[in-house]
Amino acid sequence: MLNKNSSSTDILRWDMSVLFAKSYVSALSENVKRGNRYALESGEYPGKPPIGYQKVLLENGKPTFILDKTRAYLIKKIFELYSEGIYSLADLVKQCEEWNLTSNKSIKGKPLCKNTIDRILKDPFYYGEMYVKKYDKYYKHKYDTIIDISLFKKCQSITKGRNIQGKKQAVQTSKKEFIFRSLITCAITGKRVSPYTATNRHGTEYNYLATWDPNDEAKKHKISVPEGLVLSQISDIFKSMQVPEELMQEITNHLQKSNEIEQEIHKIDRTAATKSNGEIG
């Protein structure tokens, strides 16, 4: 270590040591990157196996992925059901619960949520390619596939169509005029109540006011109130409002005087107009 009494030779020797150490680390890092790229080009996946695969060791001690026979067919079934265009992500969540398909095979495996199923449907690994975000590039892998690319593309097409439809509905909702838009605040949460339109199975549209359940920390459950019910309650409030008789008499007298003054003004205007026409003639 250097100190205040170190000679110039000691300092030079220290600088050379630091330089060699940096060079070694740089070379080591480059070798690791080169090895990773070589592995990717060879079709080896550097991460954990996706759901439907399991990691095993070959005789030479190298790891590889093989199909998880108890789960791979269920992953394929997810793609097949979604490709029909009638199953939503929520429907697939319920289906996976019936299949007891979880995030992994252990006892602690979590049920698949909509986000997980959405990632599965967008993962090219299942048809034979792996996307590496670091290089923003797709590589073909060497493992068995669960689906073919045509089924994958069909699912992507359905997702794209639903996203477009969802945006159209959002635009229509934003343009639609709601009676209570930005007018009502939840007394419990303190947040604005959001209006929206829902259609029943008969095709009839109804407006609702929605806010989050204050007892639901995960913000998964909404409380919806029909707009008509709120209108009815406001109508009852107005009906219950009564104007005192004395105030009503004052209002009536004021309106009568205002009417008399207005008539007098019109009379003066007509007289002035008549005189003006006579002088001109």
TORKOL-4160 file (C-alpha; in steps of 0.2 Angstrom, whole numbers, padded with zeros to 4 digits, m for minus):
281
<pt num="1" X="0000" Y="0000" Z="0000"/>
<pt num="2" X="0006" Y="0018" Z="m0003"/>
<pt num="3" X="0008" Y="0030" Z="0010"/>
<pt num="4" X="0016" Y="0048" Z="0012"/>
<pt num="5" X="0033" Y="0040" Z="0013"/>
<pt num="6" X="0031" Y="0030" Z="m0003"/>
<pt num="7" X="0045" Y="0033" Z="m0016"/>
<pt num="8" X="0042" Y="0037" Z="m0035"/>
<pt num="9" X="0047" Y="0019" Z="m0038"/>
<pt num="10" X="0033" Y="0012" Z="m0026"/>
<pt num="11" X="0021" Y="0024" Z="m0035"/>
<pt num="12" X="0026" Y="0018" Z="m0052"/>
<pt num="13" X="0025" Y="0000" Z="m0046"/>
<pt num="14" X="0007" Y="0003" Z="m0039"/>
<pt num="15" X="0001" Y="0011" Z="m0055"/>
<pt num="16" X="0007" Y="m0003" Z="m0065"/>
<pt num="17" X="m0002" Y="m0015" Z="m0054"/>
<pt num="18" X="m0018" Y="m0006" Z="m0056"/>
<pt num="19" X="m0016" Y="m0005" Z="m0075"/>
<pt num="20" X="m0013" Y="m0024" Z="m0076"/>
<pt num="21" X="m0028" Y="m0027" Z="m0065"/>
<pt num="22" X="m0039" Y="m0017" Z="m0075"/>
<pt num="23" X="m0033" Y="m0025" Z="m0091"/>
<pt num="24" X="m0036" Y="m0042" Z="m0083"/>
<pt num="25" X="m0054" Y="m0038" Z="m0078"/>
<pt num="26" X="m0057" Y="m0030" Z="m0095"/>
<pt num="27" X="m0051" Y="m0046" Z="m0104"/>
<pt num="28" X="m0061" Y="m0057" Z="m0092"/>
<pt num="29" X="m0077" Y="m0047" Z="m0095"/>
<pt num="30" X="m0074" Y="m0048" Z="m0114"/>
<pt num="31" X="m0072" Y="m0067" Z="m0113"/>
<pt num="32" X="m0088" Y="m0069" Z="m0103"/>
<pt num="33" X="m0097" Y="m0059" Z="m0116"/>
<pt num="34" X="m0089" Y="m0068" Z="m0130"/>
<pt num="35" X="m0094" Y="m0085" Z="m0122"/>
<pt num="36" X="m0112" Y="m0079" Z="m0119"/>
<pt num="37" X="m0114" Y="m0074" Z="m0137"/>
<pt num="38" X="m0107" Y="m0090" Z="m0143"/>
<pt num="39" X="m0119" Y="m0100" Z="m0132"/>
<pt num="40" X="m0133" Y="m0089" Z="m0139"/>
<pt num="41" X="m0128" Y="m0093" Z="m0157"/>
<pt num="42" X="m0127" Y="m0111" Z="m0152"/>
<pt num="43" X="m0145" Y="m0111" Z="m0147"/>
<pt num="44" X="m0142" Y="m0111" Z="m0128"/>
<pt num="45" X="m0154" Y="m0102" Z="m0117"/>
<pt num="46" X="m0145" Y="m0092" Z="m0103"/>
<pt num="47" X="m0160" Y="m0090" Z="m0091"/>
<pt num="48" X="m0172" Y="m0101" Z="m0082"/>
<pt num="49" X="m0183" Y="m0113" Z="m0092"/>
<pt num="50" X="m0201" Y="m0106" Z="m0096"/>
<pt num="51" X="m0216" Y="m0115" Z="m0089"/>
<pt num="52" X="m0218" Y="m0131" Z="m0098"/>
<pt num="53" X="m0199" Y="m0135" Z="m0098"/>
<pt num="54" X="m0188" Y="m0142" Z="m0085"/>
<pt num="55" X="m0169" Y="m0141" Z="m0083"/>
<pt num="56" X="m0159" Y="m0157" Z="m0082"/>
<pt num="57" X="m0140" Y="m0161" Z="m0083"/>
<pt num="58" X="m0133" Y="m0171" Z="m0097"/>
<pt num="59" X="m0120" Y="m0185" Z="m0094"/>
<pt num="60" X="m0106" Y="m0173" Z="m0097"/>
<pt num="61" X="m0113" Y="m0162" Z="m0083"/>
<pt num="62" X="m0119" Y="m0148" Z="m0095"/>
<pt num="63" X="m0137" Y="m0142" Z="m0092"/>
<pt num="64" X="m0151" Y="m0142" Z="m0105"/>
<pt num="65" X="m0170" Y="m0140" Z="m0106"/>
<pt num="66" X="m0182" Y="m0154" Z="m0110"/>
<pt num="67" X="m0201" Y="m0154" Z="m0111"/>
<pt num="68" X="m0210" Y="m0156" Z="m0095"/>
<pt num="69" X="m0222" Y="m0169" Z="m0100"/>
<pt num="70" X="m0235" Y="m0165" Z="m0086"/>
<pt num="71" X="m0236" Y="m0147" Z="m0091"/>
<pt num="72" X="m0230" Y="m0144" Z="m0109"/>
<pt num="73" X="m0247" Y="m0150" Z="m0116"/>
<pt num="74" X="m0256" Y="m0138" Z="m0105"/>
<pt num="75" X="m0246" Y="m0123" Z="m0111"/>
<pt num="76" X="m0250" Y="m0129" Z="m0129"/>
<pt num="77" X="m0269" Y="m0130" Z="m0124"/>
<pt num="78" X="m0267" Y="m0111" Z="m0118"/>
<pt num="79" X="m0262" Y="m0106" Z="m0135"/>
<pt num="80" X="m0275" Y="m0117" Z="m0144"/>
<pt num="81" X="m0289" Y="m0110" Z="m0133"/>
<pt num="82" X="m0284" Y="m0092" Z="m0135"/>
<pt num="83" X="m0282" Y="m0094" Z="m0154"/>
<pt num="84" X="m0301" Y="m0098" Z="m0155"/>
<pt num="85" X="m0304" Y="m0080" Z="m0151"/>
<pt num="86" X="m0317" Y="m0083" Z="m0138"/>
<pt num="87" X="m0307" Y="m0085" Z="m0123"/>
<pt num="88" X="m0301" Y="m0070" Z="m0113"/>
<pt num="89" X="m0286" Y="m0070" Z="m0101"/>
<pt num="90" X="m0298" Y="m0071" Z="m0086"/>
<pt num="91" X="m0305" Y="m0086" Z="m0094"/>
<pt num="92" X="m0288" Y="m0094" Z="m0096"/>
<pt num="93" X="m0284" Y="m0090" Z="m0078"/>
<pt num="94" X="m0299" Y="m0100" Z="m0072"/>
<pt num="95" X="m0295" Y="m0114" Z="m0084"/>
<pt num="96" X="m0277" Y="m0115" Z="m0077"/>
<pt num="97" X="m0284" Y="m0116" Z="m0059"/>
<pt num="98" X="m0295" Y="m0131" Z="m0065"/>
<pt num="99" X="m0279" Y="m0139" Z="m0072"/>
<pt num="100" X="m0269" Y="m0135" Z="m0056"/>
<pt num="101" X="m0256" Y="m0127" Z="m0068"/>
<pt num="102" X="m0245" Y="m0116" Z="m0057"/>
<pt num="103" X="m0229" Y="m0105" Z="m0059"/>
<pt num="104" X="m0218" Y="m0120" Z="m0055"/>
<pt num="105" X="m0220" Y="m0139" Z="m0050"/>
<pt num="106" X="m0216" Y="m0136" Z="m0032"/>
<pt num="107" X="m0229" Y="m0135" Z="m0018"/>
<pt num="108" X="m0226" Y="m0116" Z="m0017"/>
<pt num="109" X="m0230" Y="m0114" Z="m0035"/>
<pt num="110" X="m0242" Y="m0099" Z="m0037"/>
<pt num="111" X="m0258" Y="m0099" Z="m0048"/>
<pt num="112" X="m0255" Y="m0091" Z="m0065"/>
<pt num="113" X="m0262" Y="m0073" Z="m0066"/>
<pt num="114" X="m0267" Y="m0064" Z="m0082"/>
<pt num="115" X="m0250" Y="m0056" Z="m0083"/>
<pt num="116" X="m0241" Y="m0072" Z="m0083"/>
<pt num="117" X="m0253" Y="m0080" Z="m0096"/>
<pt num="118" X="m0250" Y="m0064" Z="m0107"/>
<pt num="119" X="m0231" Y="m0067" Z="m0106"/>
<pt num="120" X="m0233" Y="m0085" Z="m0111"/>
<pt num="121" X="m0244" Y="m0080" Z="m0126"/>
<pt num="122" X="m0230" Y="m0068" Z="m0131"/>
<pt num="123" X="m0215" Y="m0079" Z="m0128"/>
<pt num="124" X="m0207" Y="m0085" Z="m0144"/>
<pt num="125" X="m0197" Y="m0098" Z="m0135"/>
<pt num="126" X="m0212" Y="m0110" Z="m0137"/>
<pt num="127" X="m0211" Y="m0110" Z="m0156"/>
<pt num="128" X="m0192" Y="m0111" Z="m0156"/>
<pt num="129" X="m0184" Y="m0093" Z="m0154"/>
<pt num="130" X="m0177" Y="m0084" Z="m0139"/>
<pt num="131" X="m0177" Y="m0065" Z="m0137"/>
<pt num="132" X="m0163" Y="m0057" Z="m0128"/>
<pt num="133" X="m0167" Y="m0040" Z="m0122"/>
<pt num="134" X="m0148" Y="m0035" Z="m0119"/>
<pt num="135" X="m0144" Y="m0037" Z="m0138"/>
<pt num="136" X="m0162" Y="m0034" Z="m0144"/>
<pt num="137" X="m0161" Y="m0049" Z="m0155"/>
<pt num="138" X="m0170" Y="m0066" Z="m0158"/>
<pt num="139" X="m0159" Y="m0082" Z="m0158"/>
<pt num="140" X="m0165" Y="m0099" Z="m0163"/>
<pt num="141" X="m0164" Y="m0112" Z="m0148"/>
<pt num="142" X="m0159" Y="m0130" Z="m0149"/>
<pt num="143" X="m0173" Y="m0137" Z="m0138"/>
<pt num="144" X="m0189" Y="m0145" Z="m0142"/>
<pt num="145" X="m0204" Y="m0134" Z="m0146"/>
<pt num="146" X="m0222" Y="m0134" Z="m0139"/>
<pt num="147" X="m0231" Y="m0125" Z="m0153"/>
<pt num="148" X="m0228" Y="m0120" Z="m0171"/>
<pt num="149" X="m0225" Y="m0103" Z="m0177"/>
<pt num="150" X="m0242" Y="m0102" Z="m0186"/>
<pt num="151" X="m0252" Y="m0105" Z="m0169"/>
<pt num="152" X="m0241" Y="m0092" Z="m0161"/>
<pt num="153" X="m0244" Y="m0079" Z="m0175"/>
<pt num="154" X="m0263" Y="m0082" Z="m0174"/>
<pt num="155" X="m0263" Y="m0078" Z="m0155"/>
<pt num="156" X="m0253" Y="m0062" Z="m0158"/>
<pt num="157" X="m0265" Y="m0057" Z="m0171"/>
<pt num="158" X="m0280" Y="m0059" Z="m0159"/>
<pt num="159" X="m0271" Y="m0049" Z="m0146"/>
<pt num="160" X="m0267" Y="m0035" Z="m0158"/>
<pt num="161" X="m0286" Y="m0035" Z="m0163"/>
<pt num="162" X="m0292" Y="m0034" Z="m0145"/>
<pt num="163" X="m0279" Y="m0020" Z="m0141"/>
<pt num="164" X="m0286" Y="m0010" Z="m0156"/>
<pt num="165" X="m0304" Y="m0013" Z="m0151"/>
<pt num="166" X="m0300" Y="m0009" Z="m0133"/>
<pt num="167" X="m0292" Y="0008" Z="m0138"/>
<pt num="168" X="m0308" Y="0012" Z="m0149"/>
<pt num="169" X="m0319" Y="0009" Z="m0134"/>
<pt num="170" X="m0308" Y="0019" Z="m0123"/>
<pt num="171" X="m0309" Y="0034" Z="m0136"/>
<pt num="172" X="m0328" Y="0032" Z="m0137"/>
<pt num="173" X="m0330" Y="0032" Z="m0118"/>
<pt num="174" X="m0319" Y="0047" Z="m0117"/>
<pt num="175" X="m0329" Y="0056" Z="m0130"/>
<pt num="176" X="m0346" Y="0051" Z="m0122"/>
<pt num="177" X="m0355" Y="0064" Z="m0111"/>
<pt num="178" X="m0358" Y="0058" Z="m0094"/>
<pt num="179" X="m0370" Y="0067" Z="m0082"/>
<pt num="180" X="m0358" Y="0066" Z="m0067"/>
<pt num="181" X="m0341" Y="0066" Z="m0075"/>
<pt num="182" X="m0329" Y="0074" Z="m0063"/>
<pt num="183" X="m0343" Y="0080" Z="m0052"/>
<pt num="184" X="m0344" Y="0066" Z="m0038"/>
<pt num="185" X="m0330" Y="0062" Z="m0026"/>
<pt num="186" X="m0330" Y="0047" Z="m0015"/>
<pt num="187" X="m0333" Y="0051" Z="0003"/>
<pt num="188" X="m0321" Y="0037" Z="0009"/>
<pt num="189" X="m0307" Y="0037" Z="m0003"/>
<pt num="190" X="m0307" Y="0055" Z="m0008"/>
<pt num="191" X="m0305" Y="0051" Z="m0026"/>
<pt num="192" X="m0316" Y="0056" Z="m0041"/>
<pt num="193" X="m0329" Y="0043" Z="m0046"/>
<pt num="194" X="m0326" Y="0037" Z="m0064"/>
<pt num="195" X="m0341" Y="0035" Z="m0075"/>
<pt num="196" X="m0342" Y="0021" Z="m0088"/>
<pt num="197" X="m0354" Y="0011" Z="m0099"/>
<pt num="198" X="m0358" Y="m0007" Z="m0099"/>
<pt num="199" X="m0368" Y="m0018" Z="m0110"/>
<pt num="200" X="m0379" Y="m0033" Z="m0104"/>
<pt num="201" X="m0381" Y="m0049" Z="m0113"/>
<pt num="202" X="m0396" Y="m0041" Z="m0122"/>
<pt num="203" X="m0386" Y="m0027" Z="m0130"/>
<pt num="204" X="m0393" Y="m0014" Z="m0118"/>
<pt num="205" X="m0381" Y="0000" Z="m0112"/>
<pt num="206" X="m0381" Y="0006" Z="m0095"/>
<pt num="207" X="m0371" Y="0020" Z="m0086"/>
<pt num="208" X="m0362" Y="0016" Z="m0070"/>
<pt num="209" X="m0351" Y="0026" Z="m0057"/>
<pt num="210" X="m0336" Y="0016" Z="m0051"/>
<pt num="211" X="m0324" Y="0018" Z="m0037"/>
<pt num="212" X="m0312" Y="0006" Z="m0029"/>
<pt num="213" X="m0316" Y="m0003" Z="m0013"/>
<pt num="214" X="m0307" Y="0006" Z="0001"/>
<pt num="215" X="m0305" Y="m0011" Z="0010"/>
<pt num="216" X="m0296" Y="m0018" Z="m0005"/>
<pt num="217" X="m0277" Y="m0014" Z="m0004"/>
<pt num="218" X="m0273" Y="m0023" Z="m0020"/>
<pt num="219" X="m0286" Y="m0012" Z="m0029"/>
<pt num="220" X="m0293" Y="m0027" Z="m0038"/>
<pt num="221" X="m0312" Y="m0024" Z="m0034"/>
<pt num="222" X="m0322" Y="m0010" Z="m0040"/>
<pt num="223" X="m0339" Y="m0004" Z="m0032"/>
<pt num="224" X="m0351" Y="0001" Z="m0046"/>
<pt num="225" X="m0367" Y="0011" Z="m0044"/>
<pt num="226" X="m0380" Y="0013" Z="m0058"/>
<pt num="227" X="m0381" Y="0031" Z="m0064"/>
<pt num="228" X="m0400" Y="0030" Z="m0063"/>
<pt num="229" X="m0399" Y="0026" Z="m0044"/>
<pt num="230" X="m0389" Y="0042" Z="m0041"/>
<pt num="231" X="m0401" Y="0052" Z="m0052"/>
<pt num="232" X="m0415" Y="0046" Z="m0042"/>
<pt num="233" X="m0407" Y="0050" Z="m0025"/>
<pt num="234" X="m0403" Y="0068" Z="m0031"/>
<pt num="235" X="m0421" Y="0070" Z="m0038"/>
<pt num="236" X="m0428" Y="0065" Z="m0021"/>
<pt num="237" X="m0416" Y="0078" Z="m0013"/>
<pt num="238" X="m0423" Y="0092" Z="m0024"/>
<pt num="239" X="m0441" Y="0086" Z="m0021"/>
<pt num="240" X="m0438" Y="0088" Z="m0002"/>
<pt num="241" X="m0432" Y="0106" Z="m0004"/>
<pt num="242" X="m0446" Y="0118" Z="0001"/>
<pt num="243" X="m0445" Y="0137" Z="m0001"/>
<pt num="244" X="m0452" Y="0146" Z="0014"/>
<pt num="245" X="m0469" Y="0156" Z="0010"/>
<pt num="246" X="m0462" Y="0173" Z="0015"/>
<pt num="247" X="m0447" Y="0171" Z="0004"/>
<pt num="248" X="m0458" Y="0164" Z="m0010"/>
<pt num="249" X="m0469" Y="0180" Z="m0009"/>
<pt num="250" X="m0454" Y="0191" Z="m0010"/>
<pt num="251" X="m0448" Y="0182" Z="m0025"/>
<pt num="252" X="m0465" Y="0184" Z="m0033"/>
<pt num="253" X="m0466" Y="0203" Z="m0029"/>
<pt num="254" X="m0448" Y="0205" Z="m0036"/>
<pt num="255" X="m0453" Y="0197" Z="m0052"/>
<pt num="256" X="m0469" Y="0207" Z="m0054"/>
<pt num="257" X="m0459" Y="0223" Z="m0051"/>
<pt num="258" X="m0446" Y="0218" Z="m0064"/>
<pt num="259" X="m0460" Y="0214" Z="m0076"/>
<pt num="260" X="m0468" Y="0231" Z="m0074"/>
<pt num="261" X="m0451" Y="0240" Z="m0076"/>
<pt num="262" X="m0448" Y="0231" Z="m0092"/>
<pt num="263" X="m0465" Y="0235" Z="m0099"/>
<pt num="264" X="m0462" Y="0254" Z="m0095"/>
<pt num="265" X="m0445" Y="0253" Z="m0104"/>
<pt num="266" X="m0453" Y="0246" Z="m0119"/>
<pt num="267" X="m0467" Y="0259" Z="m0119"/>
<pt num="268" X="m0454" Y="0273" Z="m0118"/>
<pt num="269" X="m0444" Y="0265" Z="m0132"/>
<pt num="270" X="m0460" Y="0264" Z="m0143"/>
<pt num="271" X="m0464" Y="0283" Z="m0140"/>
<pt num="272" X="m0447" Y="0288" Z="m0144"/>
<pt num="273" X="m0447" Y="0278" Z="m0160"/>
<pt num="274" X="m0464" Y="0286" Z="m0165"/>
<pt num="275" X="m0458" Y="0304" Z="m0162"/>
<pt num="276" X="m0442" Y="0300" Z="m0172"/>
<pt num="277" X="m0452" Y="0294" Z="m0187"/>
<pt num="278" X="m0463" Y="0309" Z="m0187"/>
<pt num="279" X="m0449" Y="0321" Z="m0187"/>
<pt num="280" X="m0441" Y="0312" Z="m0201"/>
<pt num="281" X="m0457" Y="0312" Z="m0212"/>
